[in-house]
């Protein structure tokens, strides 16, 4: 993913609210399943990483992105922005 595409996603995600939270159990199967469903529905989601998460915020965000085959567009504080285009009928068009 290019820097221009990342900036575009950050601009789109600015007004979003977190729809998935990583808590004291860390990145477990339930969190991955929920993030996967949200990515399928919205393509671009914010994930809140709680202070009591066993993983560091960067590690947790990268782990969740890897397990959902999503791109990690941004980590800002304890919030991560994940993007994965839908297989059919994608709504977000990335700049070239």
N, C-alpha and C positions, 0 to 999 in steps of 0.2 A: 504494500500500500504506500502510495507516495505521500509526501508532506501536504500537497495541495488537497488530496482526497481526505486526509486526516483533519485538516482545517475545516473542510466542508462538513464533515461529520460532527466536529466539535460545535460548529455554528448551529447545526440542526438539533443537537442534543442539549444546547444551553438551557432551554426552558423545560426539559423533561424532569420528571420526578423519579426517584429510584423505585423500581418495581420488584427488585429482588434484594434480599438482605443476606449477608453471610454473617452468621452468629458464632456462638461459642463452639459449635461442632465443626466449623470451617467449611471447606468446599467438599460437601458430601453428595451422595447420589440424589437426595431430595432437592438440594440447591441446583445441581446440574440439570435435573429434570425440569424444574421451574424456569430456570434461565433459558433452556432450550425451547420451552413452550412460548415464553415471552418473545424470544428472538423470532420464532416462526410467525407470531402475530404482528410484531411491530418492526422488526429488522434492526432497530436501534434502541438500546435500552441502557438505563443507568443502574448500576449495582452498588449498594451501600455495603461497605466492609466494616463491621462492628469492631470496636476497640478490644472486645474479648475474643476475637478470632485467633485461633492458634497459629495461623500463618501471618507473615508480614503482609501488608496491603498489596505490594507489588507482586509477591509470590502468589497470593490468593487470586488476584486479578488475572495473572498469566495462566494459572492453573485452570481457572474457570473458562477462560477464552480457549485454551487448548482442548478441554474436554467437550466444549460445545462447537468446536471448529469455527469460532468467531474471531474477528479482528479486534484487537485492543486499540481503540482510537485514542484514549486518554485516561490518565489517572490524575485526579485532582483531589488532594486531601485523602479522604477515605471513600471517595466515590470513583468508580470506574465506568467508562463508556464503552460498550461492546456493540459491534456491528456484524451482522451476517445477512447477506442478501437472500431473499426467498428463492427457492428453486423454481417456483412458478409465480408469475406476475409480481416481480419486484417493484416496489414503490419508490425507493430511493435510487436516484441515478447519480453515480459518482462522476466527477469531472475527469477528463483524460489526462 
